[in-house]
Every structure is written in C-alpha cells, then in structure tokens.
C-alpha cells in the first residue's frame, strides 16, 4: 500500500509485498476463482517452501512412501487415509512428509519452528507475533504441538479448499481465543502482526494507522447487529457477498 493511500473497503490482507490488493482504489475487485492444483500454487506457501527445500536437501527416501516412522513420539496416519482427507496427491504427501520428518524428527512441530520459518521468509520484519497466531490456528487441540496430519489438513484447506472452507479457516485464525466470535481487538492484533511482518518495512512504508483502518471497515460490513463481535455466520455471509474481500482472501497463501 502506498503511503497516504487508504485501505480499500473490505480488504482483509495486504499482498506479499505489503501492498494493497486493489491499489487503484476501485470498489469492485476480481471475482473469486478456485486456485489451480499446481506446483506453482503450492510453492507460494511459505510452509510448503520450507518443507520442500528440506526434502531437496535431504534427497528422496523411498522408505517414507507409506508415511512410516520409527523411534519417534508420534506416528502419522496412513497415506491412504490422508489422501482421502485432503486434496493432495500421493506423491505430494510423500514429498511433504519427507521434508516434515527431516525438520521435525519427533513427528511434531512446535511454535519455535514456526517462528524460525517466518523469520527466514520475512527477514525485513518481525514475524514472531504472526507466527504465534498462525501456529495456534493449526494447533486445533491446543496442546502446543502440531502433528503432520493437522499440518497437511490445514494446508489442503488453505491451498485447495472450497470458498467456505477457506473462510472457516480464516475465521479460526482471527478468533484468537477460540470462543466463536471475532472482536475488533482480535482482528487488530492479527492485522498488526501481518503489517509488522511485512507491511511496515516496504518502500514506501505504510501508515501506522493502516491496520486500524482495515479493522474499522471490516466491522462496518461484518457486525450487522452492532453487538461488537462477528460470528462465523456473519463472517462467511458477508465475505461471500463482497468481491473485494473474496479477492483479498486469496492472498492468504502469500502469508501462510
């Protein structure tokens, strides 16, 4: 986003360079298009880049073909079951698992690993807080670690899920305390963490009040009964009716 420009009404996220997804200021954005199932789309994802790079460094390992682990604390579900539960191919799951096991031999990933990943991909900013929020979104059972199954199920939704599935995942990210509602404070915390990670360090820099403006416009649209919180039904219904929001939701893969 250029310095001095206002956030486009309805936008939830800047792009990977911290710029507004609709810099022209027009009120109508591109219509939602289901992402193509391609390696190129996969490689936009920071988490996928991380594990694919690890796989490349390690080299192929045919013994991982059935997702078997020995001498570890957690053993993932079978490959056939994961393939049925996700939109990844068998070959993709094998590749993802090799990298995951190389980086996380215990079969589990912790929050510090997430922070390391995002500090590598966004060295110009502070990714600590965003990595914390993202980790909590993946850690559905709130036990402080993420299994490979949770990891790939989340990635499948984010990269290849339906519109509703993506929106439900996004709601879960913004609902920091997992009470079923999004407050202004929660939305502002997420938005600020994204700007801290990438938006504040672009050239020219964005204004300090940009996250607040995003949140104010978000609630004007979402909080229909003006009770100060947004429910998942309000979130999904409003997003699906607003093309600008739907366009900005596609940019999630740039910060995941």
Steps between C-alpha positions, in 0.01 A plus 500: 500500500641839408555750777200728532258262329198365680432130532248378246163436662466136591863396460625266771865464409776680313684301238835332551679830450281684748308672222128546475340223288302767311733800470281668238242579769215349304216360708464185294768234492554184299256219557606202705667228299574157640879457509649258252651184634855567391850487642526873433206573729646269763833677494342834588448360848784568743438181695513294180818677388657415833431127487564464125839666548572257781403209276735622228788526745431158641435325171234242416432225750288212377456368853262788570255390231246372751557779754659271756704625792714304743641611834292819514237639734223520244413281205278656232196343345535282192561654161172373355300659780676835465452496124127443552480786751693755294527621143867409476623221276690202636824635356442843657432347840818296477703809412340706777561226752867454414566868565284501812683201649839646415422825682291341776634150572267466798200508266380825661565866426514761775442875506870586494528321167223718357681811620821380336324434170341844477809686615677338203237599244433848639842613629413865444239498776406341830308179433487378861145604582349390171674162526348463847147566371547272200634220718193525725275474194665172401517373861131416523523293818708772672769264627800701381598281207376421149486151352574434134132416446389839640766668290392355165127524576543873562712549189245311291225737609711813451635407158227286348190527716159635403412864559307414816783281632753779448274750674448269796876461533549877478236552770687258724821698449334829598316341793808503720340377823285243315173612662308502171509878450738752345545825688655821371794442730562152355476621142732791574754268665512276191511790257773677694709182514481470120607862453781452751616196303500662157290814451687744720831424331401562138609800300325737522386394844134465593339726757484389861122531503447271197422186707248696705329627185472146365338383821254790517378435146485127565267545795278749320426226251503192725342604827145529373324506836759742644573287805876550477585147386488305173360148488611239250166530318540878468858452386425243229184667372657844469822371345313303235301808401799735481731453202776715651514283809497181294785630285708588806432159654691341214809678629505283811732257322761776483530515880436134586 
